[in-house]
Amino acid sequence: MTPAAELRVSPHGGGARFEVFAKPRASKSAIGGVREGALVVSLAAPPVDGAANEELVRLLSARLGVKRSAISIASGAHGRTKIVDVADLSPDVVLERLTASA
């Protein structure tokens, strides 16, 4: 894994956008670092009926300090690689909050 500072977060529609590599069916849900510019996230939920996506939104909303409704999966809802949008937070703030003790 690369250093957390290499997470790519870009501006998008008044908020921020970044890539996530999801690892469902993990022993616990946690942010695991950065790989090739994408945030690596382990998810305890299985990839069935959107459970892993719901867990991802829950984990990110808690880490970023925003409501769940501020986070959306722009693409990749059915795969491991996802594009996530966060409303009303600048890319710098998102980067700071995601990489703090990641």
Phi and psi restraints in degrees (range 20) as a CNS / XPLOR table:
assign (resid 1 and name C) (resid 2 and name N)
       (resid 2 and name CA) (resid 2 and name C) 1.0 -91.3 20.0 2
assign (resid 2 and name N) (resid 2 and name CA)
       (resid 2 and name C) (resid 3 and name N) 1.0 165.8 20.0 2
assign (resid 2 and name C) (resid 3 and name N)
       (resid 3 and name CA) (resid 3 and name C) 1.0 -59.6 20.0 2
assign (resid 3 and name N) (resid 3 and name CA)
       (resid 3 and name C) (resid 4 and name N) 1.0 149.0 20.0 2
assign (resid 3 and name C) (resid 4 and name N)
       (resid 4 and name CA) (resid 4 and name C) 1.0 -59.2 20.0 2
assign (resid 4 and name N) (resid 4 and name CA)
       (resid 4 and name C) (resid 5 and name N) 1.0 -28.1 20.0 2
assign (resid 4 and name C) (resid 5 and name N)
       (resid 5 and name CA) (resid 5 and name C) 1.0 -63.1 20.0 2
assign (resid 5 and name N) (resid 5 and name CA)
       (resid 5 and name C) (resid 6 and name N) 1.0 -14.7 20.0 2
assign (resid 5 and name C) (resid 6 and name N)
       (resid 6 and name CA) (resid 6 and name C) 1.0 -90.6 20.0 2
assign (resid 6 and name N) (resid 6 and name CA)
       (resid 6 and name C) (resid 7 and name N) 1.0 5.2 20.0 2
assign (resid 6 and name C) (resid 7 and name N)
       (resid 7 and name CA) (resid 7 and name C) 1.0 -63.6 20.0 2
assign (resid 7 and name N) (resid 7 and name CA)
       (resid 7 and name C) (resid 8 and name N) 1.0 128.1 20.0 2
assign (resid 7 and name C) (resid 8 and name N)
       (resid 8 and name CA) (resid 8 and name C) 1.0 -91.2 20.0 2
assign (resid 8 and name N) (resid 8 and name CA)
       (resid 8 and name C) (resid 9 and name N) 1.0 115.7 20.0 2
assign (resid 8 and name C) (resid 9 and name N)
       (resid 9 and name CA) (resid 9 and name C) 1.0 -124.6 20.0 2
assign (resid 9 and name N) (resid 9 and name CA)
       (resid 9 and name C) (resid 10 and name N) 1.0 125.1 20.0 2
assign (resid 9 and name C) (resid 10 and name N)
       (resid 10 and name CA) (resid 10 and name C) 1.0 -119.0 20.0 2
assign (resid 10 and name N) (resid 10 and name CA)
       (resid 10 and name C) (resid 11 and name N) 1.0 157.0 20.0 2
assign (resid 10 and name C) (resid 11 and name N)
       (resid 11 and name CA) (resid 11 and name C) 1.0 -70.6 20.0 2
assign (resid 11 and name N) (resid 11 and name CA)
       (resid 11 and name C) (resid 12 and name N) 1.0 144.8 20.0 2
assign (resid 11 and name C) (resid 12 and name N)
       (resid 12 and name CA) (resid 12 and name C) 1.0 -158.5 20.0 2
assign (resid 12 and name N) (resid 12 and name CA)
       (resid 12 and name C) (resid 13 and name N) 1.0 114.1 20.0 2
assign (resid 12 and name C) (resid 13 and name N)
       (resid 13 and name CA) (resid 13 and name C) 1.0 53.4 20.0 2
assign (resid 13 and name N) (resid 13 and name CA)
       (resid 13 and name C) (resid 14 and name N) 1.0 44.1 20.0 2
assign (resid 13 and name C) (resid 14 and name N)
       (resid 14 and name CA) (resid 14 and name C) 1.0 81.9 20.0 2
assign (resid 14 and name N) (resid 14 and name CA)
       (resid 14 and name C) (resid 15 and name N) 1.0 5.7 20.0 2
assign (resid 14 and name C) (resid 15 and name N)
       (resid 15 and name CA) (resid 15 and name C) 1.0 -139.0 20.0 2
assign (resid 15 and name N) (resid 15 and name CA)
       (resid 15 and name C) (resid 16 and name N) 1.0 -140.0 20.0 2
assign (resid 15 and name C) (resid 16 and name N)
       (resid 16 and name CA) (resid 16 and name C) 1.0 -138.9 20.0 2
assign (resid 16 and name N) (resid 16 and name CA)
       (resid 16 and name C) (resid 17 and name N) 1.0 157.3 20.0 2
assign (resid 16 and name C) (resid 17 and name N)
       (resid 17 and name CA) (resid 17 and name C) 1.0 -136.4 20.0 2
assign (resid 17 and name N) (resid 17 and name CA)
       (resid 17 and name C) (resid 18 and name N) 1.0 139.0 20.0 2
assign (resid 17 and name C) (resid 18 and name N)
       (resid 18 and name CA) (resid 18 and name C) 1.0 -152.2 20.0 2
assign (resid 18 and name N) (resid 18 and name CA)
       (resid 18 and name C) (resid 19 and name N) 1.0 165.2 20.0 2
assign (resid 18 and name C) (resid 19 and name N)
       (resid 19 and name CA) (resid 19 and name C) 1.0 -98.4 20.0 2
assign (resid 19 and name N) (resid 19 and name CA)
       (resid 19 and name C) (resid 20 and name N) 1.0 143.5 20.0 2
assign (resid 19 and name C) (resid 20 and name N)
       (resid 20 and name CA) (resid 20 and name C) 1.0 -125.9 20.0 2
assign (resid 20 and name N) (resid 20 and name CA)
       (resid 20 and name C) (resid 21 and name N) 1.0 137.2 20.0 2
assign (resid 20 and name C) (resid 21 and name N)
       (resid 21 and name CA) (resid 21 and name C) 1.0 -108.0 20.0 2
assign (resid 21 and name N) (resid 21 and name CA)
       (resid 21 and name C) (resid 22 and name N) 1.0 110.7 20.0 2
assign (resid 21 and name C) (resid 22 and name N)
       (resid 22 and name CA) (resid 22 and name C) 1.0 -92.5 20.0 2
assign (resid 22 and name N) (resid 22 and name CA)
       (resid 22 and name C) (resid 23 and name N) 1.0 141.1 20.0 2
assign (resid 22 and name C) (resid 23 and name N)
       (resid 23 and name CA) (resid 23 and name C) 1.0 -124.1 20.0 2
assign (resid 23 and name N) (resid 23 and name CA)
       (resid 23 and name C) (resid 24 and name N) 1.0 88.3 20.0 2
assign (resid 23 and name C) (resid 24 and name N)
       (resid 24 and name CA) (resid 24 and name C) 1.0 -71.2 20.0 2
assign (resid 24 and name N) (resid 24 and name CA)
       (resid 24 and name C) (resid 25 and name N) 1.0 165.9 20.0 2
assign (resid 24 and name C) (resid 25 and name N)
       (resid 25 and name CA) (resid 25 and name C) 1.0 61.7 20.0 2
assign (resid 25 and name N) (resid 25 and name CA)
       (resid 25 and name C) (resid 26 and name N) 1.0 34.6 20.0 2
assign (resid 25 and name C) (resid 26 and name N)
       (resid 26 and name CA) (resid 26 and name C) 1.0 -81.8 20.0 2
assign (resid 26 and name N) (resid 26 and name CA)
       (resid 26 and name C) (resid 27 and name N) 1.0 167.6 20.0 2
assign (resid 26 and name C) (resid 27 and name N)
       (resid 27 and name CA) (resid 27 and name C) 1.0 -68.5 20.0 2
assign (resid 27 and name N) (resid 27 and name CA)
       (resid 27 and name C) (resid 28 and name N) 1.0 -29.3 20.0 2
assign (resid 27 and name C) (resid 28 and name N)
       (resid 28 and name CA) (resid 28 and name C) 1.0 -152.3 20.0 2
assign (resid 28 and name N) (resid 28 and name CA)
       (resid 28 and name C) (resid 29 and name N) 1.0 158.6 20.0 2
assign (resid 28 and name C) (resid 29 and name N)
       (resid 29 and name CA) (resid 29 and name C) 1.0 -85.8 20.0 2
assign (resid 29 and name N) (resid 29 and name CA)
       (resid 29 and name C) (resid 30 and name N) 1.0 128.1 20.0 2
assign (resid 29 and name C) (resid 30 and name N)
       (resid 30 and name CA) (resid 30 and name C) 1.0 -164.5 20.0 2
assign (resid 30 and name N) (resid 30 and name CA)
       (resid 30 and name C) (resid 31 and name N) 1.0 155.4 20.0 2
assign (resid 30 and name C) (resid 31 and name N)
       (resid 31 and name CA) (resid 31 and name C) 1.0 -85.1 20.0 2
assign (resid 31 and name N) (resid 31 and name CA)
       (resid 31 and name C) (resid 32 and name N) 1.0 127.6 20.0 2
assign (resid 31 and name C) (resid 32 and name N)
       (resid 32 and name CA) (resid 32 and name C) 1.0 -107.7 20.0 2
assign (resid 32 and name N) (resid 32 and name CA)
       (resid 32 and name C) (resid 33 and name N) 1.0 1.1 20.0 2
assign (resid 32 and name C) (resid 33 and name N)
       (resid 33 and name CA) (resid 33 and name C) 1.0 125.3 20.0 2
assign (resid 33 and name N) (resid 33 and name CA)
       (resid 33 and name C) (resid 34 and name N) 1.0 -153.9 20.0 2
assign (resid 33 and name C) (resid 34 and name N)
       (resid 34 and name CA) (resid 34 and name C) 1.0 -133.0 20.0 2
assign (resid 34 and name N) (resid 34 and name CA)
       (resid 34 and name C) (resid 35 and name N) 1.0 138.4 20.0 2
assign (resid 34 and name C) (resid 35 and name N)
       (resid 35 and name CA) (resid 35 and name C) 1.0 -136.0 20.0 2
assign (resid 35 and name N) (resid 35 and name CA)
       (resid 35 and name C) (resid 36 and name N) 1.0 122.1 20.0 2
assign (resid 35 and name C) (resid 36 and name N)
       (resid 36 and name CA) (resid 36 and name C) 1.0 51.5 20.0 2
assign (resid 36 and name N) (resid 36 and name CA)
       (resid 36 and name C) (resid 37 and name N) 1.0 42.2 20.0 2
assign (resid 36 and name C) (resid 37 and name N)
       (resid 37 and name CA) (resid 37 and name C) 1.0 82.8 20.0 2
assign (resid 37 and name N) (resid 37 and name CA)
       (resid 37 and name C) (resid 38 and name N) 1.0 -4.2 20.0 2
assign (resid 37 and name C) (resid 38 and name N)
       (resid 38 and name CA) (resid 38 and name C) 1.0 -106.4 20.0 2
assign (resid 38 and name N) (resid 38 and name CA)
       (resid 38 and name C) (resid 39 and name N) 1.0 144.3 20.0 2
assign (resid 38 and name C) (resid 39 and name N)
       (resid 39 and name CA) (resid 39 and name C) 1.0 -74.9 20.0 2
assign (resid 39 and name N) (resid 39 and name CA)
       (resid 39 and name C) (resid 40 and name N) 1.0 126.5 20.0 2
assign (resid 39 and name C) (resid 40 and name N)
       (resid 40 and name CA) (resid 40 and name C) 1.0 -93.4 20.0 2
assign (resid 40 and name N) (resid 40 and name CA)
       (resid 40 and name C) (resid 41 and name N) 1.0 123.3 20.0 2
assign (resid 40 and name C) (resid 41 and name N)
       (resid 41 and name CA) (resid 41 and name C) 1.0 -128.0 20.0 2
assign (resid 41 and name N) (resid 41 and name CA)
       (resid 41 and name C) (resid 42 and name N) 1.0 122.5 20.0 2
assign (resid 41 and name C) (resid 42 and name N)
       (resid 42 and name CA) (resid 42 and name C) 1.0 -87.7 20.0 2
assign (resid 42 and name N) (resid 42 and name CA)
       (resid 42 and name C) (resid 43 and name N) 1.0 135.6 20.0 2
assign (resid 42 and name C) (resid 43 and name N)
       (resid 43 and name CA) (resid 43 and name C) 1.0 -126.3 20.0 2
assign (resid 43 and name N) (resid 43 and name CA)
       (resid 43 and name C) (resid 44 and name N) 1.0 127.4 20.0 2
assign (resid 43 and name C) (resid 44 and name N)
       (resid 44 and name CA) (resid 44 and name C) 1.0 -69.1 20.0 2
assign (resid 44 and name N) (resid 44 and name CA)
       (resid 44 and name C) (resid 45 and name N) 1.0 -26.1 20.0 2
assign (resid 44 and name C) (resid 45 and name N)
       (resid 45 and name CA) (resid 45 and name C) 1.0 -74.5 20.0 2
assign (resid 45 and name N) (resid 45 and name CA)
       (resid 45 and name C) (resid 46 and name N) 1.0 148.6 20.0 2
assign (resid 45 and name C) (resid 46 and name N)
       (resid 46 and name CA) (resid 46 and name C) 1.0 -79.4 20.0 2
assign (resid 46 and name N) (resid 46 and name CA)
       (resid 46 and name C) (resid 47 and name N) 1.0 158.9 20.0 2
assign (resid 46 and name C) (resid 47 and name N)
       (resid 47 and name CA) (resid 47 and name C) 1.0 -82.5 20.0 2
assign (resid 47 and name N) (resid 47 and name CA)
       (resid 47 and name C) (resid 48 and name N) 1.0 56.6 20.0 2
assign (resid 47 and name C) (resid 48 and name N)
       (resid 48 and name CA) (resid 48 and name C) 1.0 -126.0 20.0 2
assign (resid 48 and name N) (resid 48 and name CA)
       (resid 48 and name C) (resid 49 and name N) 1.0 130.8 20.0 2
assign (resid 48 and name C) (resid 49 and name N)
       (resid 49 and name CA) (resid 49 and name C) 1.0 53.1 20.0 2
assign (resid 49 and name N) (resid 49 and name CA)
       (resid 49 and name C) (resid 50 and name N) 1.0 33.8 20.0 2
assign (resid 49 and name C) (resid 50 and name N)
       (resid 50 and name CA) (resid 50 and name C) 1.0 76.8 20.0 2
assign (resid 50 and name N) (resid 50 and name CA)
       (resid 50 and name C) (resid 51 and name N) 1.0 8.0 20.0 2
assign (resid 50 and name C) (resid 51 and name N)
       (resid 51 and name CA) (resid 51 and name C) 1.0 -62.5 20.0 2
assign (resid 51 and name N) (resid 51 and name CA)
       (resid 51 and name C) (resid 52 and name N) 1.0 -41.7 20.0 2
assign (resid 51 and name C) (resid 52 and name N)
       (resid 52 and name CA) (resid 52 and name C) 1.0 -67.2 20.0 2
assign (resid 52 and name N) (resid 52 and name CA)
       (resid 52 and name C) (resid 53 and name N) 1.0 -38.7 20.0 2
assign (resid 52 and name C) (resid 53 and name N)
       (resid 53 and name CA) (resid 53 and name C) 1.0 -64.4 20.0 2
assign (resid 53 and name N) (resid 53 and name CA)
       (resid 53 and name C) (resid 54 and name N) 1.0 -41.5 20.0 2
assign (resid 53 and name C) (resid 54 and name N)
       (resid 54 and name CA) (resid 54 and name C) 1.0 -62.3 20.0 2
assign (resid 54 and name N) (resid 54 and name CA)
       (resid 54 and name C) (resid 55 and name N) 1.0 -41.6 20.0 2
assign (resid 54 and name C) (resid 55 and name N)
       (resid 55 and name CA) (resid 55 and name C) 1.0 -65.4 20.0 2
assign (resid 55 and name N) (resid 55 and name CA)
       (resid 55 and name C) (resid 56 and name N) 1.0 -39.0 20.0 2
assign (resid 55 and name C) (resid 56 and name N)
       (resid 56 and name CA) (resid 56 and name C) 1.0 -61.2 20.0 2
assign (resid 56 and name N) (resid 56 and name CA)
       (resid 56 and name C) (resid 57 and name N) 1.0 -46.8 20.0 2
assign (resid 56 and name C) (resid 57 and name N)
       (resid 57 and name CA) (resid 57 and name C) 1.0 -62.6 20.0 2
assign (resid 57 and name N) (resid 57 and name CA)
       (resid 57 and name C) (resid 58 and name N) 1.0 -42.2 20.0 2
assign (resid 57 and name C) (resid 58 and name N)
       (resid 58 and name CA) (resid 58 and name C) 1.0 -61.3 20.0 2
assign (resid 58 and name N) (resid 58 and name CA)
       (resid 58 and name C) (resid 59 and name N) 1.0 -47.0 20.0 2
assign (resid 58 and name C) (resid 59 and name N)
       (resid 59 and name CA) (resid 59 and name C) 1.0 -64.1 20.0 2
assign (resid 59 and name N) (resid 59 and name CA)
       (resid 59 and name C) (resid 60 and name N) 1.0 -45.7 20.0 2
assign (resid 59 and name C) (resid 60 and name N)
       (resid 60 and name CA) (resid 60 and name C) 1.0 -67.0 20.0 2
assign (resid 60 and name N) (resid 60 and name CA)
       (resid 60 and name C) (resid 61 and name N) 1.0 -38.6 20.0 2
assign (resid 60 and name C) (resid 61 and name N)
       (resid 61 and name CA) (resid 61 and name C) 1.0 -64.6 20.0 2
assign (resid 61 and name N) (resid 61 and name CA)
       (resid 61 and name C) (resid 62 and name N) 1.0 -38.7 20.0 2
assign (resid 61 and name C) (resid 62 and name N)
       (resid 62 and name CA) (resid 62 and name C) 1.0 -66.5 20.0 2
assign (resid 62 and name N) (resid 62 and name CA)
       (resid 62 and name C) (resid 63 and name N) 1.0 -43.6 20.0 2
assign (resid 62 and name C) (resid 63 and name N)
       (resid 63 and name CA) (resid 63 and name C) 1.0 -68.3 20.0 2
assign (resid 63 and name N) (resid 63 and name CA)
       (resid 63 and name C) (resid 64 and name N) 1.0 -37.6 20.0 2
assign (resid 63 and name C) (resid 64 and name N)
       (resid 64 and name CA) (resid 64 and name C) 1.0 -87.7 20.0 2
assign (resid 64 and name N) (resid 64 and name CA)
       (resid 64 and name C) (resid 65 and name N) 1.0 -13.1 20.0 2
assign (resid 64 and name C) (resid 65 and name N)
       (resid 65 and name CA) (resid 65 and name C) 1.0 72.0 20.0 2
assign (resid 65 and name N) (resid 65 and name CA)
       (resid 65 and name C) (resid 66 and name N) 1.0 36.2 20.0 2
assign (resid 65 and name C) (resid 66 and name N)
       (resid 66 and name CA) (resid 66 and name C) 1.0 -126.5 20.0 2
assign (resid 66 and name N) (resid 66 and name CA)
       (resid 66 and name C) (resid 67 and name N) 1.0 164.6 20.0 2
assign (resid 66 and name C) (resid 67 and name N)
       (resid 67 and name CA) (resid 67 and name C) 1.0 -68.9 20.0 2
assign (resid 67 and name N) (resid 67 and name CA)
       (resid 67 and name C) (resid 68 and name N) 1.0 153.9 20.0 2
assign (resid 67 and name C) (resid 68 and name N)
       (resid 68 and name CA) (resid 68 and name C) 1.0 -58.3 20.0 2
assign (resid 68 and name N) (resid 68 and name CA)
       (resid 68 and name C) (resid 69 and name N) 1.0 -33.0 20.0 2
assign (resid 68 and name C) (resid 69 and name N)
       (resid 69 and name CA) (resid 69 and name C) 1.0 -67.3 20.0 2
assign (resid 69 and name N) (resid 69 and name CA)
       (resid 69 and name C) (resid 70 and name N) 1.0 -15.4 20.0 2
assign (resid 69 and name C) (resid 70 and name N)
       (resid 70 and name CA) (resid 70 and name C) 1.0 -82.1 20.0 2
assign (resid 70 and name N) (resid 70 and name CA)
       (resid 70 and name C) (resid 71 and name N) 1.0 -8.3 20.0 2
assign (resid 70 and name C) (resid 71 and name N)
       (resid 71 and name CA) (resid 71 and name C) 1.0 -114.1 20.0 2
assign (resid 71 and name N) (resid 71 and name CA)
       (resid 71 and name C) (resid 72 and name N) 1.0 132.2 20.0 2
assign (resid 71 and name C) (resid 72 and name N)
       (resid 72 and name CA) (resid 72 and name C) 1.0 -138.6 20.0 2
assign (resid 72 and name N) (resid 72 and name CA)
       (resid 72 and name C) (resid 73 and name N) 1.0 149.8 20.0 2
assign (resid 72 and name C) (resid 73 and name N)
       (resid 73 and name CA) (resid 73 and name C) 1.0 -94.4 20.0 2
assign (resid 73 and name N) (resid 73 and name CA)
       (resid 73 and name C) (resid 74 and name N) 1.0 107.3 20.0 2
assign (resid 73 and name C) (resid 74 and name N)
       (resid 74 and name CA) (resid 74 and name C) 1.0 -73.9 20.0 2
assign (resid 74 and name N) (resid 74 and name CA)
       (resid 74 and name C) (resid 75 and name N) 1.0 -35.1 20.0 2
assign (resid 74 and name C) (resid 75 and name N)
       (resid 75 and name CA) (resid 75 and name C) 1.0 -156.5 20.0 2
assign (resid 75 and name N) (resid 75 and name CA)
       (resid 75 and name C) (resid 76 and name N) 1.0 157.9 20.0 2
assign (resid 75 and name C) (resid 76 and name N)
       (resid 76 and name CA) (resid 76 and name C) 1.0 89.0 20.0 2
assign (resid 76 and name N) (resid 76 and name CA)
       (resid 76 and name C) (resid 77 and name N) 1.0 20.7 20.0 2
assign (resid 76 and name C) (resid 77 and name N)
       (resid 77 and name CA) (resid 77 and name C) 1.0 -60.3 20.0 2
assign (resid 77 and name N) (resid 77 and name CA)
       (resid 77 and name C) (resid 78 and name N) 1.0 -23.4 20.0 2
assign (resid 77 and name C) (resid 78 and name N)
       (resid 78 and name CA) (resid 78 and name C) 1.0 -109.4 20.0 2
assign (resid 78 and name N) (resid 78 and name CA)
       (resid 78 and name C) (resid 79 and name N) 1.0 14.4 20.0 2
assign (resid 78 and name C) (resid 79 and name N)
       (resid 79 and name CA) (resid 79 and name C) 1.0 -134.6 20.0 2
assign (resid 79 and name N) (resid 79 and name CA)
       (resid 79 and name C) (resid 80 and name N) 1.0 179.2 20.0 2
assign (resid 79 and name C) (resid 80 and name N)
       (resid 80 and name CA) (resid 80 and name C) 1.0 -80.0 20.0 2
assign (resid 80 and name N) (resid 80 and name CA)
       (resid 80 and name C) (resid 81 and name N) 1.0 -31.8 20.0 2
assign (resid 80 and name C) (resid 81 and name N)
       (resid 81 and name CA) (resid 81 and name C) 1.0 -92.5 20.0 2
assign (resid 81 and name N) (resid 81 and name CA)
       (resid 81 and name C) (resid 82 and name N) 1.0 122.2 20.0 2
assign (resid 81 and name C) (resid 82 and name N)
       (resid 82 and name CA) (resid 82 and name C) 1.0 -128.8 20.0 2
assign (resid 82 and name N) (resid 82 and name CA)
       (resid 82 and name C) (resid 83 and name N) 1.0 151.4 20.0 2
assign (resid 82 and name C) (resid 83 and name N)
       (resid 83 and name CA) (resid 83 and name C) 1.0 -106.9 20.0 2
assign (resid 83 and name N) (resid 83 and name CA)
       (resid 83 and name C) (resid 84 and name N) 1.0 123.6 20.0 2
assign (resid 83 and name C) (resid 84 and name N)
       (resid 84 and name CA) (resid 84 and name C) 1.0 -113.7 20.0 2
assign (resid 84 and name N) (resid 84 and name CA)
       (resid 84 and name C) (resid 85 and name N) 1.0 133.8 20.0 2
assign (resid 84 and name C) (resid 85 and name N)
       (resid 85 and name CA) (resid 85 and name C) 1.0 -107.5 20.0 2
assign (resid 85 and name N) (resid 85 and name CA)
       (resid 85 and name C) (resid 86 and name N) 1.0 139.0 20.0 2
assign (resid 85 and name C) (resid 86 and name N)
       (resid 86 and name CA) (resid 86 and name C) 1.0 -122.6 20.0 2
assign (resid 86 and name N) (resid 86 and name CA)
       (resid 86 and name C) (resid 87 and name N) 1.0 121.3 20.0 2
assign (resid 86 and name C) (resid 87 and name N)
       (resid 87 and name CA) (resid 87 and name C) 1.0 -81.3 20.0 2
assign (resid 87 and name N) (resid 87 and name CA)
       (resid 87 and name C) (resid 88 and name N) 1.0 145.0 20.0 2
assign (resid 87 and name C) (resid 88 and name N)
       (resid 88 and name CA) (resid 88 and name C) 1.0 66.8 20.0 2
assign (resid 88 and name N) (resid 88 and name CA)
       (resid 88 and name C) (resid 89 and name N) 1.0 14.8 20.0 2
assign (resid 88 and name C) (resid 89 and name N)
       (resid 89 and name CA) (resid 89 and name C) 1.0 -124.5 20.0 2
assign (resid 89 and name N) (resid 89 and name CA)
       (resid 89 and name C) (resid 90 and name N) 1.0 137.2 20.0 2
assign (resid 89 and name C) (resid 90 and name N)
       (resid 90 and name CA) (resid 90 and name C) 1.0 -72.6 20.0 2
assign (resid 90 and name N) (resid 90 and name CA)
       (resid 90 and name C) (resid 91 and name N) 1.0 157.2 20.0 2
assign (resid 90 and name C) (resid 91 and name N)
       (resid 91 and name CA) (resid 91 and name C) 1.0 -56.0 20.0 2
assign (resid 91 and name N) (resid 91 and name CA)
       (resid 91 and name C) (resid 92 and name N) 1.0 -37.6 20.0 2
assign (resid 91 and name C) (resid 92 and name N)
       (resid 92 and name CA) (resid 92 and name C) 1.0 -63.2 20.0 2
assign (resid 92 and name N) (resid 92 and name CA)
       (resid 92 and name C) (resid 93 and name N) 1.0 -42.1 20.0 2
assign (resid 92 and name C) (resid 93 and name N)
       (resid 93 and name CA) (resid 93 and name C) 1.0 -67.5 20.0 2
assign (resid 93 and name N) (resid 93 and name CA)
       (resid 93 and name C) (resid 94 and name N) 1.0 -42.8 20.0 2
assign (resid 93 and name C) (resid 94 and name N)
       (resid 94 and name CA) (resid 94 and name C) 1.0 -60.2 20.0 2
assign (resid 94 and name N) (resid 94 and name CA)
       (resid 94 and name C) (resid 95 and name N) 1.0 -47.6 20.0 2
assign (resid 94 and name C) (resid 95 and name N)
       (resid 95 and name CA) (resid 95 and name C) 1.0 -59.4 20.0 2
assign (resid 95 and name N) (resid 95 and name CA)
       (resid 95 and name C) (resid 96 and name N) 1.0 -45.4 20.0 2
assign (resid 95 and name C) (resid 96 and name N)
       (resid 96 and name CA) (resid 96 and name C) 1.0 -61.5 20.0 2
assign (resid 96 and name N) (resid 96 and name CA)
       (resid 96 and name C) (resid 97 and name N) 1.0 -45.4 20.0 2
assign (resid 96 and name C) (resid 97 and name N)
       (resid 97 and name CA) (resid 97 and name C) 1.0 -71.9 20.0 2
assign (resid 97 and name N) (resid 97 and name CA)
       (resid 97 and name C) (resid 98 and name N) 1.0 -35.0 20.0 2
assign (resid 97 and name C) (resid 98 and name N)
       (resid 98 and name CA) (resid 98 and name C) 1.0 -75.3 20.0 2
assign (resid 98 and name N) (resid 98 and name CA)
       (resid 98 and name C) (resid 99 and name N) 1.0 -31.5 20.0 2
assign (resid 98 and name C) (resid 99 and name N)
       (resid 99 and name CA) (resid 99 and name C) 1.0 -94.3 20.0 2
assign (resid 99 and name N) (resid 99 and name CA)
       (resid 99 and name C) (resid 100 and name N) 1.0 -7.2 20.0 2
assign (resid 99 and name C) (resid 100 and name N)
       (resid 100 and name CA) (resid 100 and name C) 1.0 -66.9 20.0 2
assign (resid 100 and name N) (resid 100 and name CA)
       (resid 100 and name C) (resid 101 and name N) 1.0 115.2 20.0 2
assign (resid 100 and name C) (resid 101 and name N)
       (resid 101 and name CA) (resid 101 and name C) 1.0 51.1 20.0 2
assign (resid 101 and name N) (resid 101 and name CA)
       (resid 101 and name C) (resid 102 and name N) 1.0 38.4 20.0 2
